Amino acid sequence: MREVPPADYVCCITGDLFEDPVVTADGHSYSRNAITRWLSDHDTSPKTGAILQDRRLVPNHSLRAAIEQWRTSNGDRAAGAAHRGPSSSSAAPPPTIAVVEPKRGHPGIFVGRGATRLLLTRSMLPGESVYGEELINTAFRVWDPTRSVLAAAILGGINSVHMGPGAKVLYLGAGSGVTASHISDIVDEGGCVYAVEVSPLSGSVLENVADRRPNLIPIIADARNPQAYCSLVGTVDCIFADIAQLDQARIVVLNANLCLKVGGHIVITMKASIHANSPANARTDGWNRTPGYPDYGQEVNHFRTEGFKPVEMITLEPYYEGNAVLTIQRSSVLRQG
Ligand SMILES: C[S@@+](CC[C@H](N)C(=O)[O-])C[C@H]1O[C@@H](n2cnc3c(N)ncnc32)[C@H](O)[C@@H]1O
């Protein structure tokens, strides 16, 4: 079976395996050509949006060696796994799946059972792969949990992601459209995904993905400024936030106050790399009892004080150590003032 690269080996700008990985001043890695293009007209980190102290790029020798070793053990067929285009199932046989059935409790999401067990979405464009993912019976696309925290949360047992067929979703930090393409499948023709992405490089890949998906609307904008797009978006059923910013909770509240229906839900990813050094908050109320996890209580409390109700939190092992997904509901009573 064709191997999908581990998430740590994929550049967040190109959506592909790192090519000549380099580290920026803030310690994040990118493919050299991609970050060089980015730095030609930005002084910020593509990953965090923070100003970079300088434009120095240091080769990441250990990452390069790890990827070369991974390529050797998986064959070069794995190298283009993240590219958009028709499934290269001629290069490797698709996984053997005997039965496809709806995933219980998750409308619009499916599981395939056979020699292996896979999470699937029913493709809006049968026969087409978006980022190199496998197709099952041409109609279903494999949703890889190592490429999508939302898939990891579903496989990890989250009760609901609050975005079934017909839903309107505002997606903050859509990157190059990997997860956005699956949400587009889930909400189907009756629903809509407004996908906000600040990086023009990731945004151009996202726009390609959206070209043939009428329910996926790319918005190349900063989620810190929702006034720029709220009239286009209107009112949504769900906000999915995956922007990996320390002030993500504040950004999400800004968006929710403008765009989320009363009673609607927020699904938000929490990254250990972002929160590990954030100041702990005294009142966590058991939202983070897992040893070795950053204290996410501060984020939870931010939502509480803004009138939102935390519903569920799930950690994402074995796919993402120390990361979590939190769901929150907008209170049925509007916050005053
Ligand atoms: C973890 S990646 C997203 C991966 C994507 N959600 C997926 O599953 O395919 C975080 C993304 O958030 C974007 N981002 C960071 N700050 C942002 C902001 N203020 N507004 C919009 N997007 C932002 C980054 O450019 C990056 O593409």
The ligand as a MOL file (V3000), in Angstrom:
LIG
                    3D

  0  0  0     0  0            999 V3000
M  V30 BEGIN CTAB
M  V30 COUNTS 27 29 0 0 0
M  V30 BEGIN ATOM
M  V30 1 C -1.7900 24.0810 11.1650 0
M  V30 2 S -1.8850 24.9480 9.6550 0 CHG=1
M  V30 3 C -3.4770 24.5010 9.0370 0
M  V30 4 C -3.6050 23.1230 8.4350 0
M  V30 5 C -4.9990 22.9000 7.8650 0
M  V30 6 N -5.9940 23.2500 8.8590 0
M  V30 7 C -5.2460 21.4640 7.4290 0
M  V30 8 O -5.7270 20.6610 8.2250 0
M  V30 9 O -4.9710 21.1640 6.2490 0 CHG=-1
M  V30 10 C -2.2390 26.5780 10.2690 0
M  V30 11 C -2.6130 27.5330 9.1740 0
M  V30 12 O -3.1440 28.7170 9.7780 0
M  V30 13 C -2.7560 29.8070 8.9770 0
M  V30 14 N -2.8700 31.0350 9.7870 0
M  V30 15 C -2.0470 31.4490 10.7980 0
M  V30 16 N -2.4780 32.6340 11.2850 0
M  V30 17 C -3.5810 32.9730 10.5810 0
M  V30 18 C -4.4610 34.0880 10.6070 0
M  V30 19 N -4.2630 35.0940 11.4810 0
M  V30 20 N -5.4840 34.1280 9.7480 0
M  V30 21 C -5.6870 33.1090 8.8550 0
M  V30 22 N -4.8720 32.0350 8.7730 0
M  V30 23 C -3.8340 31.9470 9.6260 0
M  V30 24 C -1.3270 29.4590 8.5770 0
M  V30 25 O -0.9230 30.1900 7.4310 0
M  V30 26 C -1.4340 27.9590 8.3270 0
M  V30 27 O -1.7250 27.6720 6.9820 0
M  V30 END ATOM
M  V30 BEGIN BOND
M  V30 1 1 1 2
M  V30 2 1 2 3
M  V30 3 1 2 10
M  V30 4 1 3 4
M  V30 5 1 4 5
M  V30 6 1 5 6
M  V30 7 1 5 7
M  V30 8 2 7 8
M  V30 9 1 7 9
M  V30 10 1 10 11
M  V30 11 1 11 12
M  V30 12 1 11 26
M  V30 13 1 12 13
M  V30 14 1 13 14
M  V30 15 1 13 24
M  V30 16 1 14 15
M  V30 17 1 14 23
M  V30 18 2 15 16
M  V30 19 1 16 17
M  V30 20 1 17 18
M  V30 21 2 17 23
M  V30 22 1 18 19
M  V30 23 2 18 20
M  V30 24 1 20 21
M  V30 25 2 21 22
M  V30 26 1 22 23
M  V30 27 1 24 25
M  V30 28 1 24 26
M  V30 29 1 26 27
M  V30 END BOND
M  V30 END CTAB
M  END
